Amino acid sequence: MGKSNAKLKLIVIKTKDKVYISDNIENNSYHSTKIKSLIFDNADPVSTFRKDWFEVKEVPMLIQKKLPGERINSRYELKEAHYSTGLPKVLRSSDFSEEGQYESVYGLYELKYELTEPKLTEVEFELNVIIEDSNFEIIRSDYNLQHSVLDQIITHPVLLSTRPCTLSRQESYNIVRKYIKENIDPRWATITSDYDFCFAVSKNIEHEPEEYRVNVGKRKPKYETRYTRTRTVKVYEVSPKPHDRYPVIEPFAGKDEEDLKMNIQKFLDELMEVINRPLIECEHCKGYGVINYEV
């Protein structure tokens, strides 16, 4: 087995039970990785959520790449349709040279050959372990995380998920708005404002039927008695930036990306518990208070 000439440079992150490697040492957004075509200690690397980072079991001791098989026994075989011509069934490339007698019948032949088995060649490499963290894991990033300027300067981009982070107010607003719309129970709550700049939800509170009259006549008055059985009370209002009297949302934050995700889900779960909690009007105070209603 031979060795390739260009030395492969890798950056490495060691964790408790796996190792992450990348050849994008300059963090170039247009980088084209070579890793997925290589073999690390007789095993293929595993892709991660980052296209230029891969997972291997151990810090590599041996890296190899496959060399394609080589052509052997190259020859030109006469196409079956021309067997009746009496021409030789097999010729060599030299037979079609200007001095060769078969140059004029080149088109009647087709190139045939065999391939040797692919070979492995060893790749020279050097490693730079940028961090050892037993709990680190490359996870899918669902958000546009914001970090302090200092962390952006001193922390490798793939490790920024381990540093304190926040979301913008607009992204935080979008998350809350989308989650409410997908999870609201229309029996107990109603979205009363739904815009890019403000969002509001009201509770539907059941009460004893109250009579009211509606004019349904077109030319002369004709009244119809109807009944209302619910009233609404605002339960949640928010906006991504100052608008009218809407409260401006507090951006989500966390000590790292995992903590941020937990904080987001905790907030959403608690909010939906309030929005979807069944309420009916208290029969004693008649609208001055409400009680929980067990479905």
C-alpha positions as CSV (number, residue, x, y, z in Angstrom):
1,M,0.0,0.0,0.0
2,G,1.2,3.5,-0.9
3,K,0.7,6.8,0.8
4,S,-0.9,9.9,-0.7
5,N,1.3,13.0,-0.8
6,A,-1.0,15.7,0.6
7,K,-1.2,15.6,4.4
8,L,-4.8,15.7,5.7
9,K,-5.4,18.2,8.5
10,L,-8.2,17.5,11.0
11,I,-9.7,19.2,14.0
12,V,-11.0,16.9,16.7
13,I,-13.5,17.0,19.5
14,K,-13.3,14.2,22.0
15,T,-16.4,13.2,24.1
16,K,-17.1,10.4,26.5
17,D,-18.1,7.7,23.9
18,K,-17.4,9.2,20.5
19,V,-15.1,11.5,18.5
20,Y,-16.1,14.2,16.1
21,I,-13.7,15.1,13.3
22,S,-13.7,17.8,10.5
23,D,-11.3,18.9,7.8
24,N,-12.8,22.3,7.6
25,I,-10.1,23.8,9.7
26,E,-10.7,27.4,8.5
27,N,-14.5,27.2,9.0
28,N,-15.1,28.0,5.3
29,S,-18.8,28.1,4.4
30,Y,-18.0,26.7,0.9
31,H,-15.7,24.0,2.2
32,S,-16.0,20.6,0.4
33,T,-15.1,17.8,2.8
34,K,-13.0,14.8,1.9
35,I,-13.8,12.9,5.0
36,K,-16.9,10.9,3.7
37,S,-14.7,9.2,1.1
38,L,-12.1,8.0,3.7
39,I,-11.9,5.0,6.0
40,F,-11.0,5.5,9.7
41,D,-9.5,2.6,11.5
42,N,-11.3,0.2,9.1
43,A,-14.7,1.9,9.5
44,D,-16.6,4.5,7.6
45,P,-17.3,7.9,9.3
46,V,-20.9,8.7,10.3
47,S,-22.5,11.9,9.2
48,T,-23.8,14.4,11.8
49,F,-26.2,17.4,11.7
50,R,-23.2,19.5,10.6
51,K,-22.3,18.7,7.0
52,D,-18.6,19.2,7.5
53,W,-18.4,17.2,10.8
54,F,-18.3,13.4,11.1
55,E,-18.5,10.9,14.0
56,V,-15.9,8.1,14.5
57,K,-15.5,5.8,17.5
58,E,-11.9,6.8,18.5
59,V,-9.3,9.3,17.7
60,P,-8.0,7.8,14.4
61,M,-4.8,5.9,14.3
62,L,-5.1,4.9,10.6
63,I,-6.8,6.7,7.8
64,Q,-7.1,5.2,4.3
65,K,-8.8,6.0,1.0
66,K,-9.9,3.7,-1.8
67,L,-8.1,3.7,-5.1
68,P,-10.2,2.7,-8.1
69,G,-9.3,-0.6,-9.8
70,E,-6.9,-0.4,-12.7
71,R,-7.7,-1.4,-16.3
72,I,-6.1,-4.7,-17.4
73,N,-6.2,-6.7,-20.6
74,S,-7.4,-3.8,-22.7
75,R,-8.5,-4.9,-26.2
76,Y,-10.9,-4.2,-29.0
77,E,-13.5,-6.8,-29.8
78,L,-15.4,-7.0,-33.0
79,K,-19.0,-6.3,-32.6
80,E,-21.1,-9.4,-33.1
81,A,-23.1,-7.9,-36.0
82,H,-19.8,-7.8,-38.1
83,Y,-18.6,-11.4,-37.5
84,S,-19.5,-12.3,-41.1
85,T,-16.8,-9.8,-42.4
86,G,-14.0,-12.2,-41.6
87,L,-12.2,-9.5,-39.6
88,P,-10.2,-10.6,-36.5
89,K,-12.4,-10.8,-33.5
90,V,-9.8,-9.2,-31.2
91,L,-7.4,-6.3,-32.0
92,R,-5.0,-4.1,-30.0
93,S,-5.0,-0.3,-30.0
94,S,-1.8,-0.3,-32.1
95,D,-3.7,-2.1,-34.9
96,F,-5.7,1.2,-35.5
97,S,-2.7,3.4,-35.9
98,E,-1.9,5.1,-39.2
99,E,0.6,2.3,-39.9
100,G,-2.0,-0.4,-38.9
101,Q,-4.1,-2.1,-41.5
102,Y,-7.4,-1.8,-39.5
103,E,-7.6,2.0,-39.1
104,S,-10.6,2.1,-41.6
105,V,-12.7,-0.4,-39.6
106,Y,-12.2,1.1,-36.1
107,G,-15.9,1.8,-35.8
108,L,-16.7,-2.0,-36.0
109,Y,-14.9,-2.7,-32.7
110,E,-15.6,-1.8,-29.1
111,L,-13.1,-1.4,-26.3
112,K,-13.2,-4.1,-23.6
113,Y,-11.2,-4.5,-20.4
114,E,-11.2,-5.8,-16.8
115,L,-10.7,-3.9,-13.6
116,T,-8.5,-5.0,-10.8
117,E,-9.8,-5.0,-7.2
118,P,-9.8,-1.5,-5.6
119,K,-6.9,-0.9,-3.3
120,L,-6.5,1.0,-0.1
121,T,-3.8,3.6,0.3
122,E,-2.8,5.2,3.6
123,V,-3.4,8.9,4.1
124,E,-1.0,11.0,6.1
125,F,-2.7,13.2,8.6
126,E,-2.3,15.5,11.5
127,L,-4.8,16.1,14.3
128,N,-5.6,19.1,16.4
129,V,-7.8,18.3,19.4
130,I,-9.7,21.5,20.0
131,I,-11.6,20.4,23.1
132,E,-12.3,17.3,25.3
133,D,-15.9,17.4,26.7
134,S,-17.6,14.2,27.9
135,N,-21.1,15.7,27.5
136,F,-20.7,17.4,24.1
137,E,-22.9,16.2,21.2
138,I,-23.6,17.7,17.8
139,I,-27.3,18.3,17.7
140,R,-29.6,19.7,15.1
141,S,-30.0,23.5,15.5
142,D,-33.6,24.6,15.1
143,Y,-33.0,28.2,15.8
144,N,-30.9,31.2,14.8
145,L,-28.9,31.5,18.0
146,Q,-27.3,34.7,19.1
147,H,-24.1,34.7,21.2
148,S,-21.9,37.3,22.8
149,V,-19.2,38.9,20.7
150,L,-16.6,37.5,23.0
151,D,-17.9,33.9,22.6
152,Q,-17.9,34.4,18.9
153,I,-14.3,35.4,19.0
154,I,-12.9,32.8,21.3
155,T,-15.1,29.8,20.6
156,H,-15.0,27.5,17.6
157,P,-18.4,27.8,15.7
158,V,-19.3,24.1,16.2
159,L,-18.9,24.6,20.0
160,L,-21.0,27.7,20.2
161,S,-24.0,25.5,21.1
162,T,-22.3,24.9,24.5
163,R,-22.2,28.7,25.3
164,P,-24.9,31.0,26.6
165,C,-27.3,32.0,23.8
166,T,-30.5,33.9,23.1
167,L,-33.0,34.3,20.3
168,S,-34.2,37.6,18.8
169,R,-37.5,39.0,20.0
170,Q,-39.0,38.4,16.5
171,E,-37.9,34.7,16.4
172,S,-39.2,34.2,20.0
173,Y,-42.5,35.8,18.9
174,N,-42.8,33.6,15.9
175,I,-42.2,30.5,18.0
176,V,-45.0,31.4,20.5
177,R,-47.4,32.5,17.8
178,K,-47.0,29.3,15.7
179,Y,-47.2,27.0,18.8
180,I,-50.4,28.6,20.0
181,K,-52.1,28.3,16.6
182,E,-51.1,24.7,16.4
183,N,-52.2,23.7,19.9
184,I,-55.1,25.9,20.9
185,D,-58.4,24.2,21.9
186,P,-61.2,26.2,20.3
187,R,-63.7,25.1,22.9
188,W,-62.0,27.1,25.5
189,A,-60.0,29.9,23.8
190,T,-60.1,32.0,20.6
191,I,-57.3,33.9,18.8
192,T,-58.6,37.5,18.5
193,S,-55.5,39.1,16.8
194,D,-53.1,37.3,14.5
195,Y,-50.6,39.5,12.8
196,D,-46.8,39.7,12.3
197,F,-46.8,42.7,14.6
198,C,-49.3,41.5,17.4
199,F,-51.0,38.5,18.7
200,A,-53.8,38.0,21.2
201,V,-55.8,35.2,22.7
202,S,-59.1,35.3,24.7
203,K,-60.7,32.7,26.9
204,N,-64.2,31.4,26.1
205,I,-66.0,31.3,29.4
206,E,-69.3,29.5,29.6
207,H,-72.3,30.9,31.5
208,E,-76.0,30.4,31.8
209,P,-77.8,31.4,28.5
210,E,-78.6,35.1,28.3
211,E,-81.4,36.2,26.0
212,Y,-80.9,38.9,23.4
213,R,-83.0,40.0,20.4
214,V,-81.8,40.5,16.8
215,N,-83.6,42.3,14.0
216,V,-83.7,39.8,11.1
217,G,-86.2,41.7,9.0
218,K,-85.1,43.1,5.6
219,R,-87.8,45.8,4.9
220,K,-89.6,46.1,8.2
221,P,-88.5,45.1,11.7
222,K,-88.7,41.5,12.6
223,Y,-87.1,40.4,15.8
224,E,-85.7,37.1,16.7
225,T,-84.7,35.9,20.2
226,R,-81.3,34.4,20.5
227,Y,-79.1,33.3,23.4
228,T,-75.5,33.7,24.2
229,R,-73.7,31.1,26.3
230,T,-70.2,32.3,26.4
231,R,-68.2,35.5,27.0
232,T,-64.6,36.2,26.2
233,V,-61.8,37.6,28.4
234,K,-58.3,38.4,27.2
235,V,-55.8,35.9,28.5
236,Y,-52.6,36.5,26.5
237,E,-51.3,39.4,24.4
238,V,-47.8,39.9,22.9
239,S,-45.9,41.6,20.1
240,P,-42.3,41.4,18.8
241,K,-41.7,45.1,19.2
242,P,-43.7,48.1,20.7
243,H,-47.1,48.2,19.2
244,D,-50.1,50.0,20.8
245,R,-50.5,48.6,24.3
246,Y,-49.3,45.1,23.6
247,P,-46.6,43.7,25.9
248,V,-43.3,43.2,24.0
249,I,-42.1,39.6,24.2
250,E,-39.1,38.7,26.3
251,P,-36.5,36.8,24.1
252,F,-35.8,33.2,25.0
253,A,-32.4,32.5,26.5
254,G,-30.4,29.7,28.0
255,K,-27.0,28.8,29.4
256,D,-26.5,26.7,26.3
257,E,-28.6,25.5,23.3
258,E,-30.0,22.5,25.2
259,D,-31.0,24.7,28.1
260,L,-32.6,27.2,25.7
261,K,-34.7,24.5,24.1
262,M,-35.8,23.3,27.5
263,N,-36.8,26.9,28.6
264,I,-38.8,27.4,25.4
265,Q,-40.7,24.2,25.8
266,K,-41.4,24.9,29.5
267,F,-42.7,28.3,28.7
268,L,-44.9,26.9,25.9
269,D,-46.3,24.1,28.0
270,E,-47.2,26.4,30.9
271,L,-48.8,29.0,28.5
272,M,-50.9,26.4,26.8
273,E,-52.0,25.0,30.1
274,V,-53.5,28.4,30.9
275,I,-55.0,29.0,27.5
276,N,-56.6,25.6,27.2
277,R,-57.8,25.3,30.8
278,P,-61.6,24.9,30.7
279,L,-63.4,27.7,32.6
280,I,-67.1,28.3,33.4
281,E,-68.7,31.3,35.0
282,C,-69.1,31.0,38.8
283,E,-72.8,30.5,39.5
284,H,-72.6,32.6,42.6
285,C,-70.8,35.8,41.4
286,K,-72.2,35.7,37.9
287,G,-69.3,37.1,35.9
288,Y,-67.2,38.6,38.7
289,G,-65.2,35.4,38.9
290,V,-64.7,32.0,37.2
291,I,-64.1,28.4,38.4
292,N,-62.2,25.5,36.8
293,Y,-64.4,23.2,34.8
294,E,-63.5,19.5,34.8
295,V,-64.3,18.0,31.4
